[in-house]
Amino acid sequence: MIFLGSAVLGGCVASGTDSIVTGSVGASPQHSIYGPRPQEAHPMPATNVSGVNPKYFRKVVNYRGPEAAGTIVVDTNNRFLYLVQGNGQALRYGIGVGKAGLAWGGTATVGRKAVWPSWTPTSDMIEREPERNAKWANGMPGGLGNPLGPRALYLYDNGRDTMFRIHGTTEPQTIGKAVSSGCIRMFNQDVIDLHDRVPVGTRVVVLHNSSPLDQFGDAMASAATSIGKGFTELTAKLPQR
């Protein structure tokens, strides 16, 4: 069951058309997952992630939550989305969370999925910014300028569309942040990855944790890396026989 604040009963919507941020993603293997996708119906350029904290890049982490493998867990306070893998691990993605997204919690299911989804502004959005949104009153087709990005997961509760979405973005610099509008936004390459991994019917759990579900695992991994580096440096200084 999804629990909603009174201010967001109409669901959450993206903010409208914005210029897509592209550019160099850097040379490291971690950055390469955000490279171009020329095979897409709307060929995607590389996503510029240079201004985003690397902790929000997609990675496998140790996971200490109770959810079963295959569950999507959204941690809105810490700006992470986890796809539970089982065996104490999860695939973690960075997210941006709109005001409406911060106000909801509970459980839902993925009711449907869309590739290059269309987007329709609400009547309030058209009234507030008619010069920007009125032309899309009947819907904006999918494309690089569409605020939902290349994929969207539509969340349902007991067969009813909650109006909440997990989707891509034209503003990758907002990943890891609270934003003014939208639901749960991801890097475009990440939402494609998630879309391809989960079927319709996937359980979604929305939490507001004070600390990340993988905090202990990350701390241990960091400590192990530091210890290993120190051991390597120490052995390098020992006299050779």
N, C-alpha and C positions, 0 to 999 in steps of 0.2 A: 504494500500500500504506500502510495506517495502522500507525504504530508506537506501542505502548501501554506505559505503565509498569505494573509488576505490580500496583499498587494499584488500577488502574482498569479491569481486564479486564472487569468487569461493566458497563462503560459509565458514563454520567453521568446523573444524574436531578435534577430540580428539587427544591426544598426543601419543597414542600407548599403548602397554601393560605396566602396572605398577603392582607392588605387592599390593594387596588389603589390606587395613588397617582395622584390626578387633580388638576386645578385649572388655574389660569391658565398659559398658555404664553408670555405676553408679546406685545408688539405688533409686533415686527420681522418682516419677511418670512421670515427664517430660522426663526423660531419657528412660523410658520404651518403648516409641514409636520407639526407635531405637534398640530394641532387635532383637533376631534371628527370621528368617522366615523359619523354617524347611519345611513348606508345599510347598515352591517354587519348580519349576522344577529343579533349581540348588539351593539346600538348602543354605540359606544365614546365615552367622554368625552375631552376634551383630556388630553394627558399633561403633567404638571408637570415641566418640564425645568429649572426655575430653579436647582436645586442642582447641575447637571451642567456641567462645563467645556465651553464652546461648541465646542472643537475636536472633540468627539465627535458633533456634529450632522452629519447627512448633507450631503455636498457633493461636487462634482467636483474632483479634484486631478490634478496632474501625477504620472505613475506611472513608475517606473524599473525595474520587474521584468520578467523575460523571458517571463511567461505570456501565452498567446494570449487574444484578446478572447473574452469569455464565461466565463472562468475565475473562480471564487471563490477569493480568497486570504485566509486567516485569519492574522493576525499577533497571536498570543496575548500576547506580551510587551508590545506597545504598545497593545493593546486596540482594534485596528482590523480591520475586514473590508472587503476591496476587491472590487468587481465590475469586472474589467478591461474597458475600453471599446475599447481599441485606440488608435492614433495618439498614444501616450504619455499617455493619460489613464485614469482609473478613477473609479468612483463609490465614495466612502469612507463607511463607516458606523462609528459607535462601538459597542463591544461590552463586555459584562461576561463574565468568564471564571471558571468554577468550578474547584475544585481538580483535578477530573478532566480538565477541558479543558486545563489547563496542562501536563498530563503526556502529552499525545498529539501526534503529528505525522505527516507523510507526506502521502499523497494518498488520495482517496476519490472517490466520485461521489454525486450526489443520487439516491438509490434510489427515493424517493417523496416526495410533498408532501402536506400535510394542511391543511385549512381548519378552524379552531376544533377543534384536535385534542383527543382525550381524554388523560388522564394517569393512570398507575397507579403507586402507590408500591411500592418494593421491599419484600421481607419484612424486611430490616434496618430500613428506615424505619418500618415498622409496629411492629416490636418496640421500637424506640427511642422512638417517640412514638405509642403506640396511641390515645390520646385524640384526636389530631390526624389520624392517617392510616388507622386501621383501617376507618373507614366507607367509604373509597375503595379497598378491597382489590380490588374488581371493576372499578375504573376511575372516574375523575371525568369527567363529560361536559364538552365545551368550553363556555367561558363566560368572563365577565370575571374571575372568581376563579381560573380555571385557571392554574397556574404556567407552562404552556407558551405562554400568550398566544394570539393569534388565528391564528397560522400556525406551521408547523414544517416544516423540511427534514430528512429522515432520511438519514444518510450510510451508504453501503454500500461494501464492499470485495469485489470479485470476486463480486458477487451476494449477499453475506452482510451482514445488518444488523450494523453495528458497535456499535449502541446509543448512538451519539453523534448529537446533534441541534443544529441551529441554530434557535432559537425566540424567542418574545417573552418578556415578563416582567410580573409584577405589581409589580416593584420598580424603577422607572426610575431611581431615585437611585443604583443600583449600576452603571449604564453607565459604562465607563471604569475599573472597579475589578476586582480579584480578589475573588471571592466564595466562600462556603463550599461551595456545591453548584451543580448544574446543569452544562450544557455551554457553549454559546456563546449568550448572551442578547443581544437587541437591543431597542431601543424598539419598541413594538407597531406604530407606523406604519412604522417602517423594515423590520421583518420582512415586513409586508404588501407593501411596495414591492419587496423582494428576491424574495419568493415569486412575484410577478407577472412579474418580469423573467426568471427562469431556468427552463428546462425540466428535467424528469427526465432524468438522464444528464449533467448539468453536472459538470465536473471541479472538485474542491475540493482546494486545496493548503493545508496547515497548516504555518506557520513559527514560529520563535521568534527573531525578529530583535532585534539590539541597538538599532537605530534604525529609524524608520518608512521604508517604501519610497518615500514621497513627501516625505521631509524636505527634499531639495534643492529640489524644486519649490515647496514651501510657503515655504521661505526666500527663493527668488527672487521669488515673488509678493508676499511681504511687503516685500521691498526695493523692488520696482517700485512698490508702493503708496506707500511712504514717499518715494521719489524724485518720483513724480508729485505728491504733496501739497506737497512742498517747492518744486517748480517752479511750481505754481499760486500758492503764497503769495509767491514771489519776483516773478512777473510782476504780481501785484496791487499790489506796492509801486512798480513802475516808473512814471515820469511818463507820463501819457497825452498823445498828440500829437493 
